[in-house]
């Protein structure tokens, strides 16, 4: 088992960092008292058997107990690989972040925010000196912080691959609530009104040919493909793991299914992972 201890200045991005470790498959605990580290390390079963890596956030929210952290780390170092990561940010940036979020600094010094930050920096001085990694997040975006954590993790991103879910649906049954974007294809000719196609679905070639033989429908599909091709790297760059694209027609049997199938094929052809979900095809 490996223990990763995250500490550092309040407002430096520890919450986002621990979320990245969680995505990487770590067992994560936020705001843990230092004295509990050896107890956690000695727990049979619950942690040791299920998780090979543990990440803990320990900072000044634990009060004066923060002074015990180095001693507790030393207690487990003989039995486990342990690393201490310190997230730092300059005072001006911290003040700006607190002003933007309107949150109260955990120390809440009577002389104000800047005094709280300086007091915290003094309390954490020794931890910073002994850290295995010091990350200055003053100019970091969320995605850049994620990339830095993955880099420290030997470049191994064990989170699941980015996936595009293409969902077909019928508007009369409601729009999927988890969709990132919704496309409406009700404006194109409906195979439902063609007797020989009525009982078929967009999984059948005859329906696909009918839908996409319409020039406007074929052009609309191309535009959707171009948009998704553009957006996948953008979503990936922001640390997202998935993109959910919903395509709807009236009942969710013909036009939307056709578009969803063709779009998923296109995305897979680009080298990305895409799956189709035909939500209403059996209704």
C-alpha positions in Angstrom: 0.0 0.0 0.0 1.1 3.5 -0.7 0.1 6.6 1.4 -0.1 10.0 -0.2 -0.6 12.9 2.2 -1.9 16.1 0.7 -1.4 19.3 2.7 -0.8 23.0 2.0 -2.4 26.3 2.0 -6.2 26.7 2.2 -7.5 27.7 -1.2 -4.5 26.1 -3.1 -6.6 23.3 -4.7 -6.4 20.4 -2.4 -10.1 19.5 -2.9 -9.5 19.3 -6.7 -6.3 17.3 -6.1 -8.0 14.7 -3.9 -10.7 14.3 -6.5 -8.1 13.5 -9.1 -6.6 10.9 -6.8 -10.1 9.4 -6.4 -10.4 9.3 -10.2 -7.1 7.4 -10.2 -8.5 4.7 -8.0 -7.2 5.9 -4.6 -9.1 5.4 -1.3 -9.5 9.1 -0.3 -10.2 10.8 3.0 -10.5 14.6 3.4 -9.7 16.4 6.6 -8.4 13.5 8.6 -6.7 14.0 12.0 -3.0 13.0 11.8 -3.3 10.7 14.9 -5.6 8.4 12.9 -3.0 7.7 10.1 -1.3 4.7 12.0 -4.8 3.4 12.9 -5.8 3.5 9.2 -2.6 1.8 8.2 -3.2 -1.1 10.6 -6.9 -1.7 9.7 -7.4 -5.2 8.5 -9.5 -5.9 5.5 -11.6 -2.8 5.0 -8.8 -0.7 3.5 -5.8 -2.9 3.0 -7.5 -5.7 1.0 -9.5 -3.4 -1.3 -7.2 -0.5 -2.0 -3.5 -0.5 -2.9 -3.2 3.3 -2.6 -4.6 5.8 -0.1 -4.7 9.6 -0.3 -5.4 11.8 2.7 -6.0 15.6 2.9 -4.7 16.9 6.2 -4.4 20.7 6.7 -5.0 23.5 9.3 -8.7 22.5 9.6 -7.4 20.0 12.2 -6.1 22.9 14.3 -2.9 22.5 16.4 -2.9 18.7 15.5 -1.3 19.7 12.2 2.0 19.8 14.1 1.7 16.0 14.7 1.7 15.2 10.9 5.4 14.6 10.3 5.6 12.4 13.3 2.7 10.3 12.3 4.1 10.0 8.8 7.3 8.7 10.2 5.5 6.0 12.1 4.1 4.4 8.9 7.1 5.0 6.6 8.9 1.8 7.7 5.9 -0.3 6.5 4.5 1.7 3.6 5.6 3.8 0.8 4.6 7.3 1.9 4.9 10.7 0.1 3.9 14.2 1.2 2.6 16.6 -1.3 2.4 20.3 -0.4 0.1 22.6 -2.5 1.2 26.3 -2.3 -0.2 29.5 -3.7 1.0 33.1 -3.3 -0.8 35.4 -0.9 -2.3 37.7 -3.6 -3.9 34.8 -5.4 -5.3 33.3 -2.2 -6.9 36.6 -1.2 -8.4 36.8 -4.7 -9.8 33.3 -4.5 -11.3 33.8 -1.1 -12.9 37.1 -2.3 -14.4 35.3 -5.3 -15.8 32.4 -3.4 -16.8 34.4 -0.3 -15.6 31.6 2.0 -14.2 32.1 5.4 -10.6 31.1 6.0 -10.4 28.2 8.5 -8.2 30.2 10.9 -10.4 33.3 10.7 -7.8 35.5 12.3 -9.2 38.6 14.0 -6.9 40.9 12.0 -8.5 39.7 8.7 -7.9 37.4 5.7 -4.3 38.3 5.0 -3.4 37.7 8.6 -5.0 34.3 8.5 -3.1 33.4 5.4 0.2 34.5 6.9 -0.5 32.6 10.1 -1.3 29.5 8.2 1.8 29.8 6.2 3.9 29.9 9.4 2.1 26.9 10.8 2.8 24.8 7.6 6.4 26.0 7.1 8.0 22.8 8.4 5.7 20.6 6.4 6.6 22.5 3.2 10.3 22.0 4.0 9.9 18.2 4.4 7.5 17.7 1.4 8.4 15.3 -1.4 6.6 17.6 -3.8 5.8 21.2 -3.6 3.2 22.4 -6.3 2.7 26.1 -6.7 -0.9 26.4 -8.0 -0.9 30.2 -8.3 -1.4 30.2 -12.1 -3.0 26.7 -12.4 -6.3 25.9 -14.0 -8.2 22.8 -12.7 -7.1 20.8 -15.7 -3.4 21.8 -15.3 -3.5 20.7 -11.6 -5.0 17.4 -12.6 -2.3 16.9 -15.2 0.4 17.7 -12.5 -1.1 15.2 -10.1 -1.1 12.5 -12.9 2.5 13.4 -13.7 3.5 12.9 -10.1 1.7 9.6 -10.2 4.3 8.5 -12.7 2.1 9.6 -15.6 -0.4 6.8 -14.9 -4.0 7.8 -15.4 -5.9 4.8 -14.1 -9.2 6.4 -14.4 -11.6 5.1 -17.0 -11.0 6.3 -20.6 -13.0 9.2 -21.9 -16.3 8.0 -23.3 -18.9 9.6 -25.5 -22.4 8.3 -24.8 -24.8 8.9 -27.6 -28.4 8.6 -26.4 -31.4 8.4 -28.7 -34.8 9.3 -27.1 -38.3 10.4 -27.8 -39.4 13.9 -26.8 -42.8 12.6 -25.8 -41.1 10.5 -23.1 -38.9 13.4 -21.8 -35.4 14.7 -22.4 -32.6 12.8 -20.7 -31.7 14.8 -17.6 -28.0 13.9 -17.7 -27.4 15.1 -21.3 -24.6 17.6 -21.9 -26.2 18.6 -25.2 -29.4 17.8 -27.0 -30.1 17.7 -30.7 -33.6 17.7 -32.1 -34.2 15.7 -35.4 -38.0 16.0 -35.4 -37.8 18.4 -38.4 -36.9 15.6 -40.8 -39.3 13.1 -42.6 -40.6 10.5 -40.2 -40.4 6.8 -41.2 -43.3 6.1 -38.9 -45.7 7.2 -41.6 -44.2 4.8 -44.2 -46.1 1.5 -43.8 -43.1 -0.8 -44.6 -40.9 1.2 -42.1 -43.3 1.8 -39.3 -42.4 -1.3 -37.3 -38.7 -1.1 -38.0 -36.2 1.1 -36.1 -33.1 3.2 -36.8 -31.1 0.0 -36.3 -32.4 -1.2 -39.7 -30.7 -0.1 -42.8 -33.9 0.6 -44.6 -34.8 3.2 -42.0 -31.3 4.7 -42.0 -31.4 5.0 -45.8 -34.8 6.7 -45.7 -33.7 9.2 -43.0 -30.3 10.1 -44.5 -31.5 10.3 -48.1 -32.9 13.6 -47.0 -30.3 16.2 -48.0 -30.9 18.4 -45.0 -30.8 15.4 -42.6 -27.4 14.3 -44.0 -26.0 17.8 -43.7 -27.3 18.1 -40.1 -25.6 14.9 -39.2 -22.3 16.2 -40.6 -22.6 19.3 -38.6 -23.2 17.4 -35.4 -20.2 15.2 -36.2 -18.0 18.3 -36.7 -19.2 19.8 -33.4 -18.5 16.6 -31.4 -15.1 16.2 -33.0 -14.3 19.7 -31.8 -15.7 19.2 -28.3 -14.2 15.9 -27.3 -10.6 17.3 -26.8 -12.1 20.3 -25.0 -14.0 18.1 -22.5 -10.9 16.0 -22.1 -8.8 19.1 -21.5 -11.1 20.1 -18.6 -10.6 16.7 -16.9 -14.0 15.4 -17.8 -14.4 11.6 -18.2 -17.5 11.6 -20.4 -19.7 13.5 -22.8 -23.4 12.6 -23.1 -25.0 13.6 -26.4 -28.8 13.1 -26.7 -30.6 13.0 -30.0 -34.3 13.1 -29.9 -37.2 12.6 -32.3 -40.9 12.2 -31.5 -41.0 8.6 -30.3 -37.3 7.6 -30.1 -37.6 4.7 -32.6 -36.5 5.9 -36.1 -34.8 9.2 -36.7 -33.0 9.6 -33.4 -31.8 6.0 -33.4 -30.4 6.5 -36.9 -28.6 9.6 -36.0 -27.2 8.1 -32.8 -25.9 5.0 -34.5 -24.2 7.0 -37.3 -22.7 9.6 -34.8 -21.3 6.8 -32.6 -19.7 5.1 -35.6 -18.1 8.4 -36.6 -16.7 9.1 -33.1 -15.3 5.5 -32.9 -13.7 6.1 -36.3 -11.9 9.1 -34.8 -10.3 6.8 -32.3 -12.5 7.8 -29.3 -14.7 5.5 -27.3 -18.4 5.9 -28.1 -21.4 3.8 -27.1 -25.1 4.1 -28.1 -28.0 4.0 -25.7 -31.4 3.7 -27.3 -33.5 4.7 -24.3 -37.0 4.5 -25.8 -36.7 2.0 -28.6 -38.7 -0.6 -26.7 -41.5 1.7 -25.5 
